[in-house]
Amino acid sequence: MKTFSKSKKALSVILSAVIVMLTMVPMFATANEKNYIITNPYEEIDWDTWGDYKTQLHCHTNASDGFLTIDEFVRIHYAANFDIVALTDHGTINQGWNNEPELVPLMRLIKKERTNMADVIPIPQDEYEAYLDGTNDNITYTTKDGYTLTRTHENGMLDVPKGIELNMATPIADCHLTGYFSDYGQGLAGVFGDYETPSKGVMDAGGISYLSHVGEYVYTDKDSEKYVGLPVDDYYATKFARLFLDYQGSSLGMGINSATDAHTRCDRILYDQILQKTIPNGVVPWGNTFADSHNENAVNDAYTMCWMPELTLEAFRECQEKGQYFSISHYSNGVELNGMEEMPGFVEQDVYDTKAYWLDNTPAVTRITVNQDSDTITVEAENANIITWVSDGNVIKREELKDGKATLDLHNDELLQDPYLYVRFYISGDNGICYAQPMVLNVEGEEFAPVTVPETHDISTFLRSFVTVVDALFFKFNPIIWMFKYFALGYDPIERL
């Protein structure tokens, strides 16, 4: 009997222990589960009342190296339903579409096959005002290949002030960035690899800037197709991350897909590498897309959709500073690090053959809902069928949209890996791709460890110092150089002494 009693007592203790353990399992699971704090750049948007405005951030006329006059340039963008346009001629500050800018004759001469050194032809004042308020009668434009564009937007088209492509012409490879809202950069030639000087110049002048098609600098032979789907040399990620940290608030981000994506196909991977260096240090650079058009057929290749409460320059600048826009392109030649094509089965020639680059049936985000309690992000979209989620430089999930909607659950064990630092997504459809801005993922009770981002000193540092010293010693007070700067570069050097 004693033996039986002891056994019964032991069994009772074991059962009690098991019950306690089973009770505590959910507690442990809950305690160990991360609680994400999602920083959503689109949080302020009222999706029901704000407008999404078609925007071109980077384009050219024959004032620098384009084919179109200012008059033709404005007409085609107006007919193509643009709401906001920033004219960014090389080394040439936009003084308004109704004014001829200070020209850089040498730049126009180098590209004489495009400019023909013809008259620039700004818009008469009355027509200019009609474009701005949406009452201009020039609502159609027939391209040289016979395609007719017709404006259906009833609002006017904003002329972004002081647009310019900085660094003008640089040796070896293009090292360009675009500036807005500042008087910096007229007639200034660039130095290879020197993004820092113009970024600082724009910031000091109270403007904002974006890096342009950096793939042309990273791959100087413009052979990025050989490196598609591979990490970019970490040197470049460090260089640009340092720039965004040093000039934060003014240097807002970088182009991640421009024109036909021929030279920018690796720029999204570089962008992710940069984010991994800047986000732990409290800075999120935005990613944009632009046409960089020099002729008619490129005008609508890529653009951004700006979500704003009203169509004003003040709202536009705030939209850029806060990243409240989506970046759209008809083209994607990108491949992710895990081998996934950004747009599965994309054939560039099909876009040319069908002239689909003129159509606005590109993928578009219509609403984002972030649930902080359940750690979910729901995306609603149109003209899209696939959504891809990226975190920390890797694809974590790809799925089809159902009824134009998809939800990312940050605790879903179907994820390829745990999200870290941030999550961003892009949607793709039959006629293009749309990229969203990153959302930072903080974890409650944890902090990001700051990442060391050293300064980079390369050939550009030497060249900029060398040019500055040589100019001061030999050229700054040289009347012959004055004449060259005045007639070839289009500015008065005496005013800049």
N, C-alpha and C positions, 0 to 999 in steps of 0.2 A: 504493500500500500504506500509506503514511504517513497519507493521508487516511482510509482505512478504519479504521486503528488508532485514530486520534484520535476518530472517530465512535463506535467501539465503547467506547472509554474514557469518552466523555461520556455514552453511554447507560447505562453501568454506574453512573456517579455519580448520574444522575437516578433510576434504579431503586432505588438504595440510599437516596436521600433520601425517595422515596415510601414505601418500607418502614418507615423510621424514623418518618415522619409518621403512617402508619397504626397503627403500634404505640403512638404517643403519644396518639392520639385518645381511647381509653378512659381513659387516665390523666387527661387534661384533663377529661373528662366526670365522672369520679369526684370529682376535686378540686373541681369547680365545683358539684356537687350538694349541696344543703343537708342537714345532719343535724339533724333536729328533736329537741328535748328536750321531751317532752310532759308537762305537769303535769296529772295526772288526779285530780280531787277524789274519785273513787270507788275509788282504788287500794287502800285498806285493806279494802274490803268483801270478805267471804267470801261469795260468791254462793250457796254450797251450804248454809251454816249460819245466816247472818244472816236476820232476818225483815224484810219490808217492811210497814210499819205505816201504816194509813190515818189521816191527820192533818188536823185543821181548825185553822187558825191565826188565824181572824178570824170572829167571829160574835156575835150579840146576843140579849138577853132583854128582858123588860119592866122590868128594873132600869134601863135607859136609854131605848131607843127601839124595842124589839122587841115582837112580839106574844106570844111564848111566856114562860111562867113558867120559873124555873130547873128545876123538876121536869119540865115538858114538854120543855124544851130537852135535858136529859140523857137522857130516855127516847128521844127521836127519834134522837139521835146514836148511842146504844147500839144501837138496833134497826137503824140504817143501817150497822152494822159499823165504826164509827170506833174506833180504838185509842187515839188521843191527841186531846184537844180543849182548846183555849185559849179560854175565854170572855173576850171583849174589849169589854165595854160602854163606852159613851162616858163618859170622865171618871170611871169607876167601877171601882176595882180589885177583881178577883175575889178573894174571901177563902176560896174553896172552895165547891163546890156545896152543901155542907151548912150554909153560913152565909149569912145575908142581908148583902149588902155595905152600906157607907155609900152611901146613895142621894143623887142630885143632883135634888131635886124639880123645879127649873126645867127640866132636860133632859126629865124624864118628862112635865111639863106641856106643853111645846112639842109633843111627839109624843103628845098625849093620845089621838088617834084610833087609835094603836097600843097604848099602854100601858093606856089606860082608868083610869090611876092605881090599878090593881088590886094586890092583894097579890103579892109577888115569889115566895113559896113555895119556899124551899130544900128540900133532901132530908133526911129524917131520918137520923141518924147510922148506923143499922144498914143502911139501904138504900144509903147512900153507900159504905160499906165493901164492900158486895156488888157495886156497880158497879165499884169499883176492882179487885177480885179476880176478876171475871167470873162470880160466882155469883148475880147478881140474876135474879129470875124474869121481869122485864119485858123479855122478848126480842122482843116484837112491838109495833108501833105502827101504828095505822090513821090515815092523814091525813084531813083534812077533805074531800078530793076522792075518798076511797074507796080509796086505794092502801095496801096492807099491807106494812110492812117487817118482816123477821124476821132477828134476829141469828144468824149462823152461826159467827162467831169465838168461840172458847172462852176467850180471854184476857180480862183486865179492860180498863178504859178509863182512861188517865191523865188526871188533872186538872192541867193546866199552871198553876203558881201565879202569882198577881199579874198576870194578863192584863188589859190595858186598851187602849182606843183613845184616844190622846192628842190634845190640842188641842180635844177636845169639839166645840164648834160654832164655826166661824169665819165671819166675814162674807165676802161675795162668792162664795167657793167653798170646798169641803172641802179642808182641808190636814191630813190625818190620818196618823198612824203608830201602829203597835201596839207595846206594850212588854210584857215578860215578866220574871219573876224580880226585880222591883224594886218599891219602895214609892213610886215617884215618880208624880205626876200626878193624885191624887185631887181631883176638883172643880175642876181648873184649866182655865179657858177659854183658847182659843188665839188667836193673832194671825195674820191672813192672811199666808201665805207663810213663816211662821216654823217651819221644821222643825228648825232648829239648836238652839233652846233646849230642847225636849223630848228631842232626841237626846242632848244633853249631860247633861240631868237623869237619864235612864235609865242612861247610862254611869257617872255619878258614884255612882249608887245600886247599881251592880253588876249591872245587868240587860242585856238585849239588846233590840233593836228592829228593825222593818222599816217602810219607807215603804209607805203604802197608796194604791192607785188614784190615782197622781199625775196621771193624765190629767184628773181632775176639777179639779185646780189649774191645769194647763197650758192646758186649754180651759175657761175659766170659764163659758161658756155651755152646757157639756156637749154641744158640737156636734163631737165628734172625728170623726164620720163624714165631715165636710167635708175632713178633712186626712189621711184614711187613705192609707197608702202614700207619705207625704211625710216628709222629715226634720223633726224637731222643732227649734224655735228653739234655737240653741246655748247660749243663756243658761241654759236649764233643765238641759242636760247638764253645764254648768260648775257650776251651783249644787249639784246632787246629787252630782257627782263630788267636789267639795270637802268635802261633808258626810261621804261615805264615807271620805275620806282623814283627816279631822280626828277622826272617832270610830270608827276601825277597831277591830275586835274586839268592838264593841258594836252599832254600826249595821251590821247584817249584809247588808242588801240591800233589795230592793223587790218589790212585787207587780207582775207583768207581765201578769196576766190575772185579773180578778176578776169574780165574779157571772156575768152573761151576756156579758161583754166589751163592753158597750155604751159604756163610758167609758174603757176601757183598750186599745182596739184599736190605738192608736199607741204604747203603752208599751213594746212590744218593740223598736221602732226607737229610741226614746229610751234604752232599756237598752243597746243596742249602741253608741250614741253615748257613753254614760257609760263603758262598758268601754274604749273607745279612749283615754279620759283617765286612768282609774285603773290599768289593767294596766301601762302603762309605769312607773308610780310604785309598783308592788309590791302593789297591792290589788285583790282580785277580789270585788265584791259579788255575792251570789247572787240568783237570780230565783225567786219563788214564786207560787203561785196559791192563791186562797181564795174562799170563798162570800160572805163579808160578809152572811150571812143575817140577815134580820129576821123572816121568817115560815117556815112549814113547807116550802113548795115550793122554797125557795132553799138548803136545808141541804146538798144534795149537788151543787150546781152545779159547784163546783171544790174541789180539795183537793190535798194533797201526800202522796207515798208516801215515808216515812222508812225508810231502811235502817239497822238497828241490830242489835248483837249480842244485846241484851236489851231488854225493855220496861221501862225505868226513866227517871226524870226526868233523871238524870245522862247517860244515853246519848242522850236526846232533845236536851238542850242541846248536847252535843258534835256530834251530827248536824247541828244548825242552824249551828253555828260553822264546821264543815268543809264544808258544802254537800253532804252525803251523802244527798240526796233528789231526787226527780223531781216536777215540778209539772204537775198534770193539770186539764183543764177539759173540760166537755161542749160548750163554745162557743168559736168563734174567728171573729172578724170582721176579723182582721188581714190586711193586704196588705203584701208586702215592697217594698223600694225599686225592684226591677225589675218590679213589677206582678204578681208571683205571689201568688195567694191562699194563705194558710197552709194552709187546708183547702179544696182545690178543690171547688167546688160546694156548699159548706156552706149549708144553709137553716135558719135559726134556728127558724122556725115548726114544722119537722118534729120538733124536740126537744120542743116543747111538746105537739104533737098526740099523740105516741106516749108521752109521759111518760118518755122515755129518760133524763132527768136523774136518775131514781132508780136506774138500773142502774150496776153497777160493771164492765161490760164495756168499759171505757175502755182506750186503749193503755197498755201497761206495758213498761218495760225490765226484762229478766230477767238480763242479763249484759253487761258491757263488758270487752273485752280490748284492751289497748294493747300493741302490739309496738314497743318502742323501737328495735330493730335495723332493721326494715323501714319504720318510720314509718307504721304503719297503725293504725286504730281500728276494731274490729269490734263491732257492736251486735247483740244478740239481743233480740227483743221478741215480745209477743203482742198480739192484738187491734189490730194495725196493718198497714197495707199500703204506706205511703209514708214515706220518711225525707228530711228536708231538712237540709242542712249550711249553716251560716252562719259567715262569718269577716269581721271588720273591718267589720261592718254590711252585708254583701252576701251573697246566696245564692251559694255556690260549686258546689253540686251538689244535685240532687234525683233520687231514683230509687225504684223499687219494691223492697220487701223481698222476698227470695227465700227461701222456707221460714223466714220469720221472722227473717232475718239480712241484714245489709248491712255492707260494709267500705269505709271511706274510706282511700285511699292518697294520702298528702300529696304524692307525686311523680307522680301520675297526670295526664297532659296533657289529660285530658277536663275538668279543673276549669275553671270559668268564669274564675277568676283565681287567682293564687297566694295560699294562706292566709297570714295575717299576724296577729301578736299572739295570736290565740286561734281556737279553733273550737268551736262549740256546735251541737247538733242538736235537732230535734224530730221526733217520729213522729206520724202521724195515721191514724185508722181510721174505721170507720163510726159510732162514738159518741164522738168527742172527739179530744183532742190531748194530747201529753205532751212537756214541755220538759225538756231536760237542762241541767246547769250548764256553764259555759264551761271549756274546757281550754286553758291557756296554752301557746303555742308559742314556746319559745326556740329559737334557732339556735346550734349549737355554734360557738364562736369569735366570736359577736356578742353585743351587749348592747342592750337597748331604751334609746333616748334618752329621758330623763325629759320628761314633758309639763308645761308650765306650766299650772296650774289656779288662776287668781286667785280671791280671795274675792269674793263677790257682795254688794253692798249695795243693797238695793231698799227698797220701801215697808215690808217686814216689819221691817227694821232700825230704821227710824224709829218704827214703831208699837210695837215691843217696848220701845224706850227710852222713848217717850212714856208708855205705860201704866205702866211701872215707876216713872217719876218721879211721875206723877200719883197713883198708888197710895200712894207713900211720903209725899207731901206732904199729900194730902187725905183718903185713904181708910183708910190702914193703922191709924190710931188714932181712927177715926170710929165711935162706937157704932152709928149707924144702918147704916153699911156692914157692921159686924160682924153685925148682925141679918140683913141681906140674905145675907151669905155663909153664915151658919149655917143659915137656913131655906130659902134658895133653892139654894145650891150644896152644902149638906150637910156642911160641915166647920167646925171650931172655929177661927176666925181667931186667937184668943188663943194657942192652942197653936203657931201658926206665926210668932208675933212673933219 
